[in-house]
Amino acid sequence: MSRSAAIDLTWGDGDYRFALRWGELAELQEKTDAGPYVVLHRLHSHQWRIEDISNVIRLGLIGGGMEPGVALRKVRTYVESRPPLENHSHALAILSAGLLGAPEEPVGEPEAPIPEAA
């Protein structure tokens, strides 16, 4: 099984690719004044700050290939003008994929076909 830092999610007004690679994780650390794993822990333990959610999503969009200005506008529309918990699970999934990887294929080997009885 290979793993990627990118994850595809339905969010806001469509389907988007999110990725947090080294550069985005470094900027997340700077913007939140916390290491990425600390932010992940805050999201898991419900100790998060609203900036944790908005920065993870914005940087994930940028890492997924979106222009920074477009990503900022989308975050303002679909995160900052909405209740925080509406985007919590997205931020958690995006940051988890960035730190742990997201599976690109199913785990294990395909099952062998059952032979027909003679």
Backbone as JSON, one array per atom type, in Angstrom:
{
  "sequence": "MSRSAAIDLTWGDGDYRFALRWGELAELQEKTDAGPYVVLHRLHSHQWRIEDISNVIRLGLIGGGMEPGVALRKVRTYVESRPPLENHSHALAILSAGLLGAPEEPVGEPEAPIPEAA",
  "N": [[0.84, -1.17, 0.0], [0.62, 2.13, -0.91], [1.14, 5.45, 0.31], [-0.06, 8.78, 0.42], [0.38, 12.31, 0.85], [-1.77, 13.69, 0.04], [-5.29, 14.24, -0.14], [-8.55, 13.7, -1.33], [-11.5, 15.49, -1.08], [-14.99, 16.21, -0.66], [-16.02, 19.4, -0.32], [-17.15, 22.62, 0.72], [-17.99, 24.13, -2.16], [-17.61, 22.05, -3.94], [-15.58, 19.3, -5.18], [-12.37, 18.76, -3.95], [-8.78, 18.64, -3.96], [-6.62, 18.2, -1.3], [-3.56, 18.87, 0.29], [-0.91, 18.57, 2.54], [2.22, 19.22, 2.61], [5.77, 19.32, 3.33], [6.41, 22.14, 3.19], [3.88, 23.4, 3.51], [3.19, 22.38, 6.0], [5.19, 23.54, 7.55], [4.47, 26.24, 7.32], [1.96, 26.11, 8.53], [2.73, 25.53, 11.13], [4.02, 27.93, 11.75], [1.88, 29.78, 11.51], [0.08, 28.9, 13.46], [1.54, 28.83, 15.73], [2.37, 26.45, 16.8], [3.46, 23.06, 16.71], [2.75, 20.79, 13.96], [1.79, 18.28, 14.88], [0.89, 18.95, 17.4], [-1.22, 20.62, 16.72], [-2.82, 18.72, 15.44], [-3.38, 17.09, 17.65], [-4.82, 18.92, 19.19], [-7.06, 19.22, 17.56], [-8.11, 16.61, 17.67], [-8.61, 16.34, 20.43], [-10.47, 18.22, 20.97], [-9.57, 20.71, 21.74], [-9.02, 22.72, 20.08], [-8.24, 25.73, 18.24], [-9.93, 28.32, 16.46], [-8.39, 29.22, 14.36], [-6.78, 27.04, 13.85], [-8.4, 25.33, 12.36], [-9.1, 26.9, 10.07], [-6.56, 27.53, 8.98], [-5.45, 24.97, 8.43], [-7.2, 24.04, 6.44], [-6.98, 26.07, 4.44], [-4.19, 25.99, 3.82], [-4.06, 23.34, 3.05], [-5.6, 23.36, 0.69], [-3.95, 24.99, -0.9], [-1.63, 23.39, -0.98], [-2.74, 21.33, -2.39], [-2.84, 22.34, -4.91], [-4.23, 24.68, -5.5], [-4.42, 28.17, -6.25], [-3.05, 30.59, -4.02], [-4.6, 32.99, -3.44], [-7.16, 32.31, -4.32], [-7.66, 30.14, -2.67], [-7.71, 31.44, -0.16], [-9.99, 33.07, -0.49], [-11.97, 31.1, -0.72], [-11.78, 29.88, 1.8], [-12.55, 32.01, 3.41], [-15.2, 32.2, 2.61], [-16.33, 29.56, 2.99], [-15.42, 28.64, 5.44], [-14.7, 30.65, 7.44], [-17.06, 32.1, 7.53], [-18.89, 30.35, 8.47], [-20.23, 28.03, 10.96], [-17.73, 26.85, 13.23], [-17.56, 24.02, 13.81], [-18.59, 22.86, 11.56], [-16.55, 22.54, 9.77], [-14.63, 21.17, 11.11], [-14.21, 18.31, 10.97], [-13.22, 18.08, 8.37], [-10.81, 19.53, 8.53], [-9.46, 17.9, 10.34], [-9.22, 15.49, 8.88], [-7.65, 16.38, 6.7], [-5.24, 17.27, 7.93], [-4.46, 14.92, 9.2], [-3.98, 13.28, 6.95], [-1.85, 14.69, 5.88], [0.14, 14.33, 7.82], [0.2, 11.57, 8.4], [-0.32, 10.29, 6.05], [-2.47, 9.33, 3.36], [-4.34, 6.56, 2.37], [-3.86, 5.28, -0.89], [-4.67, 3.09, -2.13], [-6.49, 0.05, -1.5], [-5.93, -1.68, 1.61], [-4.0, -4.64, 2.0], [-4.23, -7.75, 0.13], [-6.05, -8.52, -2.89], [-8.95, -10.56, -2.63], [-8.9, -14.02, -3.38], [-10.62, -15.63, -6.07], [-13.46, -17.72, -5.42], [-13.34, -21.12, -6.05], [-15.4, -22.84, -8.37], [-17.73, -25.43, -7.56], [-17.31, -28.78, -8.57]],
  "CA": [[0.0, 0.0, 0.0], [1.36, 3.39, -0.9], [0.41, 6.51, 1.0], [0.2, 10.1, -0.11], [-0.02, 13.42, 1.72], [-2.95, 14.32, -0.58], [-6.59, 13.61, 0.09], [-9.63, 14.33, -2.09], [-12.7, 15.63, -0.25], [-16.07, 17.11, -1.05], [-15.99, 20.5, 0.64], [-17.57, 23.91, 0.18], [-18.81, 24.11, -3.37], [-17.2, 21.02, -4.89], [-14.59, 18.3, -4.79], [-11.05, 19.38, -3.97], [-7.61, 17.92, -3.47], [-5.93, 18.88, -0.2], [-2.27, 18.24, 0.6], [-0.01, 19.3, 3.44], [3.58, 18.68, 2.5], [6.7, 19.97, 4.25], [6.27, 23.6, 3.18], [2.6, 23.78, 4.1], [3.26, 22.06, 7.43], [6.03, 24.57, 8.18], [3.66, 27.46, 7.42], [0.94, 25.84, 9.55], [3.42, 25.68, 12.41], [4.23, 29.36, 11.96], [0.59, 30.48, 11.67], [-0.63, 28.47, 14.67], [2.5, 28.85, 16.83], [2.37, 25.1, 17.37], [3.85, 22.03, 15.77], [1.61, 20.15, 13.31], [1.21, 17.23, 15.7], [0.16, 19.63, 18.48], [-2.49, 21.05, 16.11], [-3.61, 17.5, 15.27], [-3.85, 16.71, 18.98], [-5.87, 19.87, 19.58], [-8.27, 18.88, 16.8], [-8.63, 15.35, 18.22], [-9.03, 16.46, 21.83], [-11.43, 19.33, 21.03], [-8.91, 21.85, 22.36], [-8.57, 23.5, 18.93], [-8.54, 27.16, 18.07], [-10.56, 28.46, 15.15], [-7.34, 29.38, 13.36], [-6.3, 25.71, 13.49], [-9.26, 24.82, 11.31], [-9.0, 27.7, 8.84], [-5.22, 27.4, 8.4], [-5.28, 23.63, 7.87], [-7.95, 23.95, 5.19], [-6.38, 26.97, 3.45], [-2.9, 25.45, 3.38], [-4.34, 22.1, 2.34], [-6.01, 23.72, -0.67], [-2.75, 25.45, -1.61], [-0.81, 22.21, -1.24], [-3.43, 20.52, -3.39], [-2.69, 22.95, -6.22], [-5.03, 25.89, -5.7], [-3.74, 29.45, -6.08], [-3.27, 31.09, -2.66], [-5.69, 33.96, -3.35], [-8.42, 31.57, -4.47], [-7.82, 29.36, -1.43], [-8.1, 32.37, 0.89], [-11.39, 33.45, -0.71], [-12.82, 29.95, -0.41], [-11.79, 29.71, 3.25], [-13.38, 33.08, 3.96], [-16.59, 31.89, 2.3], [-16.82, 28.27, 3.47], [-14.94, 28.32, 6.79], [-14.79, 31.76, 8.37], [-18.44, 32.59, 7.62], [-19.71, 29.2, 8.87], [-19.9, 27.56, 12.31], [-16.46, 26.11, 13.2], [-17.68, 22.56, 13.79], [-18.94, 22.42, 10.21], [-15.31, 22.24, 9.05], [-13.7, 20.46, 12.0], [-13.86, 16.97, 10.45], [-12.39, 18.26, 7.19], [-9.46, 19.89, 8.98], [-8.88, 16.71, 10.95], [-8.86, 14.57, 7.8], [-6.57, 16.98, 5.91], [-4.01, 17.25, 8.69], [-4.1, 13.5, 9.37], [-3.38, 12.81, 5.7], [-0.55, 15.34, 5.73], [1.12, 13.78, 8.77], [0.22, 10.11, 8.41], [-0.56, 9.79, 4.7], [-3.81, 8.82, 3.06], [-4.18, 5.4, 1.49], [-4.24, 5.44, -2.29], [-5.21, 1.82, -2.56], [-6.94, -0.71, -0.34], [-4.94, -2.43, 2.37], [-4.06, -6.09, 1.8], [-4.29, -8.26, -1.24], [-7.41, -8.85, -3.29], [-9.34, -11.92, -2.31], [-8.9, -14.97, -4.51], [-11.98, -16.08, -6.4], [-13.83, -19.02, -4.88], [-13.51, -22.04, -7.19], [-16.73, -23.43, -8.52], [-17.78, -26.86, -7.23], [-17.41, -29.63, -9.77]],
  "C": [[0.89, 1.23, 0.0], [0.49, 4.44, -0.22], [0.85, 7.85, 0.45], [-0.22, 11.15, 0.91], [-1.29, 14.08, 1.2], [-4.2, 13.51, -0.27], [-7.63, 14.39, -0.71], [-10.89, 14.31, -1.23], [-13.74, 16.49, -0.94], [-16.16, 18.15, 0.06], [-16.47, 21.77, -0.03], [-18.49, 23.74, -1.01], [-18.39, 23.04, -4.37], [-16.25, 20.0, -4.29], [-13.2, 18.89, -4.97], [-9.99, 18.41, -3.48], [-6.93, 18.8, -2.43], [-4.62, 18.14, 0.04], [-1.48, 19.16, 1.53], [1.34, 18.61, 3.37], [4.48, 19.52, 3.42], [6.5, 21.48, 4.34], [4.98, 24.08, 3.82], [2.58, 23.49, 5.6], [4.11, 23.09, 8.18], [5.24, 25.87, 8.34], [2.54, 27.29, 8.46], [1.53, 26.04, 10.94], [3.62, 27.15, 12.75], [2.92, 30.08, 12.27], [-0.11, 30.13, 12.97], [0.25, 28.52, 15.91], [2.5, 27.52, 17.58], [2.81, 24.12, 16.3], [2.62, 21.36, 15.17], [0.96, 19.05, 14.16], [0.45, 17.81, 16.9], [-1.2, 20.09, 17.95], [-3.39, 19.83, 15.91], [-4.19, 17.05, 16.61], [-4.98, 17.64, 19.44], [-7.17, 19.56, 18.84], [-8.92, 17.6, 17.35], [-9.24, 15.53, 19.6], [-10.03, 17.6, 22.04], [-10.89, 20.5, 21.83], [-8.46, 22.85, 21.29], [-8.94, 24.97, 19.07], [-9.14, 27.3, 16.68], [-9.53, 28.61, 14.05], [-6.73, 28.03, 12.96], [-7.09, 25.18, 12.29], [-9.05, 25.59, 10.01], [-7.63, 27.56, 8.18], [-4.98, 26.03, 7.79], [-5.99, 23.54, 6.52], [-7.32, 24.83, 4.11], [-5.06, 26.41, 2.91], [-3.06, 24.12, 2.66], [-4.77, 22.34, 0.9], [-4.8, 24.17, -1.5], [-1.85, 24.27, -1.95], [-1.41, 21.29, -2.28], [-3.43, 21.14, -4.78], [-3.47, 24.23, -6.47], [-4.16, 27.14, -5.48], [-4.05, 30.01, -4.7], [-4.43, 32.07, -2.51], [-7.05, 33.3, -3.46], [-8.7, 30.77, -3.21], [-8.28, 30.26, -0.29], [-9.56, 32.78, 0.74], [-12.34, 32.32, -0.36], [-12.9, 29.73, 1.1], [-12.64, 30.8, 3.9], [-14.87, 32.78, 3.76], [-17.09, 30.65, 3.02], [-16.31, 27.85, 4.85], [-15.25, 29.49, 7.72], [-16.2, 32.34, 8.5], [-19.42, 31.49, 8.03], [-19.38, 28.82, 10.31], [-18.64, 26.68, 12.27], [-16.6, 24.6, 13.11], [-18.07, 22.01, 12.42], [-17.7, 21.98, 9.43], [-14.29, 21.46, 9.88], [-13.27, 19.11, 11.42], [-13.0, 17.07, 9.19], [-10.95, 18.59, 7.58], [-8.75, 18.69, 9.58], [-8.41, 15.71, 9.89], [-7.67, 15.09, 6.99], [-5.25, 16.9, 6.65], [-3.54, 15.81, 8.94], [-3.43, 12.96, 8.12], [-2.0, 13.43, 5.5], [0.52, 14.74, 6.62], [1.28, 12.27, 8.66], [0.13, 9.5, 7.01], [-1.99, 9.31, 4.58], [-3.65, 7.65, 2.12], [-4.64, 5.72, 0.07], [-4.83, 4.17, -2.85], [-5.61, 1.03, -1.33], [-5.8, -1.49, 0.32], [-5.11, -3.92, 2.08], [-4.11, -6.47, 0.33], [-5.73, -8.58, -1.59], [-7.71, -10.32, -2.95], [-9.33, -12.78, -3.56], [-10.32, -15.4, -4.79], [-12.22, -17.47, -5.81], [-14.05, -19.97, -6.05], [-14.92, -22.65, -7.18], [-16.66, -24.92, -8.18], [-17.99, -27.67, -8.49], [-18.55, -30.6, -9.68]]
}
